[in-house]
Amino acid sequence: MVPNYQRLPARFEIPGGERHSYFGQELLSTDREHAITIFLVSSTIVWLIGLLFVAVAAWIGRRAVRWSREEGVRTRLAPAAVPTLEAAV
């Protein structure tokens, strides 16, 4: 049979600060077993996902700079719009 002790504290205490007070709370009841789900991710995978975010951000930034540069060239090279005069009736 598996013992109930799971190396988790059943209570904790916060030390007194400016004013002395006591705080205690039961974290886990010991009358029944508790199921714990653990999801582990490799630090290498987390690092690669972060690198992917940085690469996508750099690519979007480079596209935006290139687009704004091309727009600036187009507006400078475009012939100036000549205002048309409409005949007043």
VMD Tcl script that builds the backbone (N, CA, C; Angstrom):
set m [mol new atoms 267]
animate dup $m
set s [atomselect $m all]
$s set {name element resname resid chain x y z} {
  {N N MET 1 A 0.849 -1.182 0.000}
  {CA C MET 1 A 0.000 0.000 0.000}
  {C C MET 1 A 0.893 1.244 0.000}
  {N N VAL 2 A 0.501 2.255 -0.761}
  {CA C VAL 2 A 1.266 3.492 -0.873}
  {C C VAL 2 A 0.956 4.373 0.329}
  {N N PRO 3 A 1.983 4.882 0.989}
  {CA C PRO 3 A 1.709 5.775 2.128}
  {C C PRO 3 A 1.094 7.093 1.661}
  {N N ASN 4 A 0.321 7.734 2.533}
  {CA C ASN 4 A -0.335 8.993 2.190}
  {C C ASN 4 A 0.623 10.163 2.106}
  {N N TYR 5 A 1.789 10.039 2.717}
  {CA C TYR 5 A 2.738 11.145 2.728}
  {C C TYR 5 A 3.319 11.338 1.335}
  {N N GLN 6 A 3.153 12.533 0.750}
  {CA C GLN 6 A 3.612 12.814 -0.606}
  {C C GLN 6 A 4.670 13.915 -0.634}
  {N N ARG 7 A 5.316 14.191 0.466}
  {CA C ARG 7 A 6.346 15.224 0.597}
  {C C ARG 7 A 5.807 16.624 0.330}
  {N N LEU 8 A 4.525 16.795 0.461}
  {CA C LEU 8 A 3.915 18.112 0.308}
  {C C LEU 8 A 3.450 18.575 1.682}
  {N N PRO 9 A 3.686 19.835 2.023}
  {CA C PRO 9 A 3.257 20.299 3.345}
  {C C PRO 9 A 1.737 20.408 3.412}
  {N N ALA 10 A 1.183 19.974 4.527}
  {CA C ALA 10 A -0.261 20.080 4.715}
  {C C ALA 10 A -0.638 21.483 5.186}
  {N N ARG 11 A 0.289 22.181 5.816}
  {CA C ARG 11 A 0.059 23.547 6.284}
  {C C ARG 11 A 1.321 24.356 6.047}
  {N N PHE 12 A 1.160 25.656 5.955}
  {CA C PHE 12 A 2.327 26.527 5.890}
  {C C PHE 12 A 2.085 27.740 6.761}
  {N N GLU 13 A 3.138 28.400 7.117}
  {CA C GLU 13 A 3.060 29.541 8.006}
  {C C GLU 13 A 3.828 30.703 7.393}
  {N N ILE 14 A 3.216 31.879 7.371}
  {CA C ILE 14 A 3.881 33.078 6.891}
  {C C ILE 14 A 4.420 33.819 8.104}
  {N N PRO 15 A 5.706 34.149 8.102}
  {CA C PRO 15 A 6.261 34.834 9.276}
  {C C PRO 15 A 5.652 36.221 9.457}
  {N N GLY 16 A 5.651 36.694 10.714}
  {CA C GLY 16 A 5.076 37.994 11.033}
  {C C GLY 16 A 5.849 39.134 10.387}
  {N N GLY 17 A 5.140 40.147 9.988}
  {CA C GLY 17 A 5.775 41.314 9.374}
  {C C GLY 17 A 5.731 42.480 10.337}
  {N N GLU 18 A 5.228 43.618 9.889}
  {CA C GLU 18 A 5.121 44.790 10.759}
  {C C GLU 18 A 4.175 44.497 11.928}
  {N N ARG 19 A 3.064 43.889 11.593}
  {CA C ARG 19 A 2.110 43.494 12.626}
  {C C ARG 19 A 2.155 41.989 12.739}
  {N N HIS 20 A 2.154 41.511 13.927}
  {CA C HIS 20 A 2.208 40.066 14.116}
  {C C HIS 20 A 0.842 39.459 13.839}
  {N N SER 21 A 0.824 38.481 12.962}
  {CA C SER 21 A -0.418 37.775 12.672}
  {C C SER 21 A -0.080 36.331 12.340}
  {N N TYR 22 A -1.100 35.505 12.303}
  {CA C TYR 22 A -0.919 34.100 11.981}
  {C C TYR 22 A -1.813 33.765 10.800}
  {N N PHE 23 A -1.263 33.035 9.859}
  {CA C PHE 23 A -2.041 32.597 8.707}
  {C C PHE 23 A -1.743 31.122 8.501}
  {N N GLY 24 A -2.735 30.312 8.483}
  {CA C GLY 24 A -2.552 28.887 8.237}
  {C C GLY 24 A -3.677 28.377 7.372}
  {N N GLN 25 A -3.344 27.492 6.471}
  {CA C GLN 25 A -4.357 26.970 5.571}
  {C C GLN 25 A -3.970 25.550 5.196}
  {N N GLU 26 A -4.934 24.657 5.190}
  {CA C GLU 26 A -4.662 23.306 4.750}
  {C C GLU 26 A -4.571 23.295 3.235}
  {N N LEU 27 A -3.486 22.751 2.722}
  {CA C LEU 27 A -3.319 22.676 1.277}
  {C C LEU 27 A -3.922 21.395 0.714}
  {N N LEU 28 A -3.634 20.288 1.340}
  {CA C LEU 28 A -4.169 19.013 0.895}
  {C C LEU 28 A -4.742 18.271 2.086}
  {N N SER 29 A -5.933 17.779 1.910}
  {CA C SER 29 A -6.476 16.947 2.986}
  {C C SER 29 A -5.825 15.575 2.886}
  {N N THR 30 A -5.598 14.976 4.017}
  {CA C THR 30 A -4.901 13.698 4.041}
  {C C THR 30 A -5.860 12.514 4.145}
  {N N ASP 31 A -7.167 12.769 4.066}
  {CA C ASP 31 A -8.115 11.671 4.218}
  {C C ASP 31 A -8.280 10.848 2.939}
  {N N ARG 32 A -7.842 11.357 1.802}
  {CA C ARG 32 A -7.944 10.603 0.553}
  {C C ARG 32 A -6.740 10.914 -0.331}
  {N N GLU 33 A -6.533 10.099 -1.353}
  {CA C GLU 33 A -5.436 10.318 -2.284}
  {C C GLU 33 A -5.821 11.390 -3.295}
  {N N HIS 34 A -4.829 12.117 -3.790}
  {CA C HIS 34 A -5.058 13.174 -4.762}
  {C C HIS 34 A -4.319 12.844 -6.048}
  {N N ALA 35 A -5.005 12.971 -7.164}
  {CA C ALA 35 A -4.375 12.739 -8.470}
  {C C ALA 35 A -3.703 14.031 -8.919}
  {N N ILE 36 A -2.501 13.905 -9.407}
  {CA C ILE 36 A -1.745 15.066 -9.877}
  {C C ILE 36 A -1.358 14.823 -11.326}
  {N N THR 37 A -1.625 15.795 -12.184}
  {CA C THR 37 A -1.251 15.703 -13.587}
  {C C THR 37 A -0.059 16.616 -13.819}
  {N N ILE 38 A 0.970 16.076 -14.429}
  {CA C ILE 38 A 2.190 16.842 -14.692}
  {C C ILE 38 A 2.417 16.870 -16.193}
  {N N PHE 39 A 2.667 18.063 -16.720}
  {CA C PHE 39 A 2.938 18.245 -18.139}
  {C C PHE 39 A 4.330 18.841 -18.262}
  {N N LEU 40 A 5.257 18.098 -18.813}
  {CA C LEU 40 A 6.641 18.545 -18.918}
  {C C LEU 40 A 6.969 18.870 -20.369}
  {N N VAL 41 A 7.710 19.960 -20.560}
  {CA C VAL 41 A 8.158 20.359 -21.883}
  {C C VAL 41 A 9.661 20.565 -21.808}
  {N N SER 42 A 10.350 20.073 -22.779}
  {CA C SER 42 A 11.797 20.214 -22.822}
  {C C SER 42 A 12.169 21.689 -22.953}
  {N N SER 43 A 13.218 22.106 -22.249}
  {CA C SER 43 A 13.657 23.502 -22.346}
  {C C SER 43 A 14.163 23.823 -23.747}
  {N N THR 44 A 14.667 22.821 -24.455}
  {CA C THR 44 A 15.106 23.031 -25.841}
  {C C THR 44 A 13.913 23.376 -26.727}
  {N N ILE 45 A 12.804 22.687 -26.523}
  {CA C ILE 45 A 11.606 22.971 -27.317}
  {C C ILE 45 A 11.087 24.371 -27.003}
  {N N VAL 46 A 11.077 24.748 -25.744}
  {CA C VAL 46 A 10.636 26.097 -25.363}
  {C C VAL 46 A 11.548 27.132 -26.005}
  {N N TRP 47 A 12.860 26.892 -26.005}
  {CA C TRP 47 A 13.816 27.824 -26.613}
  {C C TRP 47 A 13.577 27.928 -28.114}
  {N N LEU 48 A 13.324 26.791 -28.776}
  {CA C LEU 48 A 13.069 26.815 -30.219}
  {C C LEU 48 A 11.765 27.551 -30.553}
  {N N ILE 49 A 10.750 27.399 -29.723}
  {CA C ILE 49 A 9.501 28.133 -29.939}
  {C C ILE 49 A 9.744 29.630 -29.793}
  {N N GLY 50 A 10.534 30.028 -28.797}
  {CA C GLY 50 A 10.889 31.442 -28.643}
  {C C GLY 50 A 11.668 31.957 -29.831}
  {N N LEU 51 A 12.597 31.150 -30.339}
  {CA C LEU 51 A 13.376 31.536 -31.518}
  {C C LEU 51 A 12.464 31.702 -32.727}
  {N N LEU 52 A 11.467 30.825 -32.845}
  {CA C LEU 52 A 10.505 30.936 -33.936}
  {C C LEU 52 A 9.728 32.247 -33.845}
  {N N PHE 53 A 9.285 32.626 -32.627}
  {CA C PHE 53 A 8.583 33.901 -32.453}
  {C C PHE 53 A 9.464 35.080 -32.863}
  {N N VAL 54 A 10.726 35.048 -32.478}
  {CA C VAL 54 A 11.650 36.140 -32.827}
  {C C VAL 54 A 11.851 36.193 -34.336}
  {N N ALA 55 A 12.000 35.029 -34.975}
  {CA C ALA 55 A 12.192 34.995 -36.425}
  {C C ALA 55 A 10.973 35.533 -37.158}
  {N N VAL 56 A 9.779 35.159 -36.709}
  {CA C VAL 56 A 8.545 35.650 -37.348}
  {C C VAL 56 A 8.424 37.160 -37.164}
  {N N ALA 57 A 8.736 37.654 -35.965}
  {CA C ALA 57 A 8.673 39.097 -35.719}
  {C C ALA 57 A 9.676 39.844 -36.593}
  {N N ALA 58 A 10.890 39.309 -36.741}
  {CA C ALA 58 A 11.896 39.949 -37.591}
  {C C ALA 58 A 11.452 39.946 -39.045}
  {N N TRP 59 A 10.860 38.845 -39.500}
  {CA C TRP 59 A 10.396 38.758 -40.883}
  {C C TRP 59 A 9.271 39.762 -41.146}
  {N N ILE 60 A 8.329 39.880 -40.200}
  {CA C ILE 60 A 7.234 40.850 -40.349}
  {C C ILE 60 A 7.789 42.274 -40.338}
  {N N GLY 61 A 8.732 42.541 -39.451}
  {CA C GLY 61 A 9.336 43.874 -39.405}
  {C C GLY 61 A 10.071 44.208 -40.676}
  {N N ARG 62 A 10.801 43.246 -41.222}
  {CA C ARG 62 A 11.547 43.487 -42.470}
  {C C ARG 62 A 10.590 43.739 -43.625}
  {N N ARG 63 A 9.485 42.977 -43.666}
  {CA C ARG 63 A 8.478 43.215 -44.712}
  {C C ARG 63 A 7.883 44.606 -44.599}
  {N N ALA 64 A 7.599 45.034 -43.372}
  {CA C ALA 64 A 6.993 46.356 -43.171}
  {C C ALA 64 A 7.957 47.458 -43.603}
  {N N VAL 65 A 9.238 47.310 -43.283}
  {CA C VAL 65 A 10.223 48.315 -43.682}
  {C C VAL 65 A 10.359 48.340 -45.198}
  {N N ARG 66 A 10.424 47.164 -45.802}
  {CA C ARG 66 A 10.550 47.101 -47.266}
  {C C ARG 66 A 9.325 47.716 -47.932}
  {N N TRP 67 A 8.128 47.412 -47.409}
  {CA C TRP 67 A 6.902 47.949 -47.985}
  {C C TRP 67 A 6.866 49.467 -47.858}
  {N N SER 68 A 7.234 49.993 -46.682}
  {CA C SER 68 A 7.200 51.449 -46.504}
  {C C SER 68 A 8.250 52.122 -47.383}
  {N N ARG 69 A 9.404 51.481 -47.570}
  {CA C ARG 69 A 10.438 52.044 -48.434}
  {C C ARG 69 A 9.944 52.079 -49.877}
  {N N GLU 70 A 9.313 50.996 -50.345}
  {CA C GLU 70 A 8.789 50.961 -51.713}
  {C C GLU 70 A 7.669 51.980 -51.900}
  {N N GLU 71 A 6.815 52.139 -50.902}
  {CA C GLU 71 A 5.749 53.137 -50.987}
  {C C GLU 71 A 6.345 54.542 -51.077}
  {N N GLY 72 A 7.399 54.805 -50.322}
  {CA C GLY 72 A 8.043 56.114 -50.366}
  {C C GLY 72 A 8.631 56.396 -51.727}
  {N N VAL 73 A 9.255 55.395 -52.347}
  {CA C VAL 73 A 9.820 55.572 -53.688}
  {C C VAL 73 A 8.708 55.798 -54.685}
  {N N ARG 74 A 7.616 55.038 -54.573}
  {CA C ARG 74 A 6.501 55.220 -55.508}
  {C C ARG 74 A 5.911 56.624 -55.421}
  {N N THR 75 A 5.758 57.140 -54.199}
  {CA C THR 75 A 5.152 58.469 -54.068}
  {C C THR 75 A 6.102 59.555 -54.561}
  {N N ARG 76 A 7.403 59.350 -54.402}
  {CA C ARG 76 A 8.351 60.356 -54.893}
  {C C ARG 76 A 8.484 60.325 -56.399}
  {N N LEU 77 A 8.379 59.154 -57.017}
  {CA C LEU 77 A 8.541 59.035 -58.459}
  {C C LEU 77 A 7.237 59.209 -59.223}
  {N N ALA 78 A 6.134 59.154 -58.546}
  {CA C ALA 78 A 4.841 59.299 -59.226}
  {C C ALA 78 A 4.698 60.732 -59.712}
  {N N PRO 79 A 4.145 60.878 -60.897}
  {CA C PRO 79 A 3.948 62.250 -61.392}
  {C C PRO 79 A 2.966 62.996 -60.492}
  {N N ALA 80 A 3.259 64.258 -60.322}
  {CA C ALA 80 A 2.397 65.070 -59.466}
  {C C ALA 80 A 1.025 65.186 -60.088}
  {N N ALA 81 A 0.036 65.086 -59.288}
  {CA C ALA 81 A -1.330 65.183 -59.786}
  {C C ALA 81 A -1.612 66.645 -60.146}
  {N N VAL 82 A -2.068 66.838 -61.359}
  {CA C VAL 82 A -2.378 68.176 -61.832}
  {C C VAL 82 A -3.845 68.452 -61.535}
  {N N PRO 83 A -4.121 69.493 -60.780}
  {CA C PRO 83 A -5.526 69.774 -60.479}
  {C C PRO 83 A -6.256 70.218 -61.754}
  {N N THR 84 A -7.447 69.734 -61.903}
  {CA C THR 84 A -8.246 70.111 -63.070}
  {C C THR 84 A -9.196 71.224 -62.671}
  {N N LEU 85 A -9.369 72.117 -63.566}
  {CA C LEU 85 A -10.290 73.234 -63.330}
  {C C LEU 85 A -11.627 72.903 -63.986}
  {N N GLU 86 A -12.637 72.993 -63.208}
  {CA C GLU 86 A -13.968 72.739 -63.740}
  {C C GLU 86 A -14.605 74.087 -64.061}
  {N N ALA 87 A -15.317 74.102 -65.096}
  {CA C ALA 87 A -15.968 75.344 -65.511}
  {C C ALA 87 A -17.124 75.642 -64.562}
  {N N ALA 88 A -17.151 76.844 -64.094}
  {CA C ALA 88 A -18.244 77.264 -63.204}
  {C C ALA 88 A -19.472 77.543 -64.046}
  {N N VAL 89 A -20.594 77.117 -63.625}
  {CA C VAL 89 A -21.825 77.329 -64.383}
  {C C VAL 89 A -22.520 78.558 -63.887}
}
mol reanalyze $m
mol bondsrecalc $m
mol representation Tube
mol addrep $m
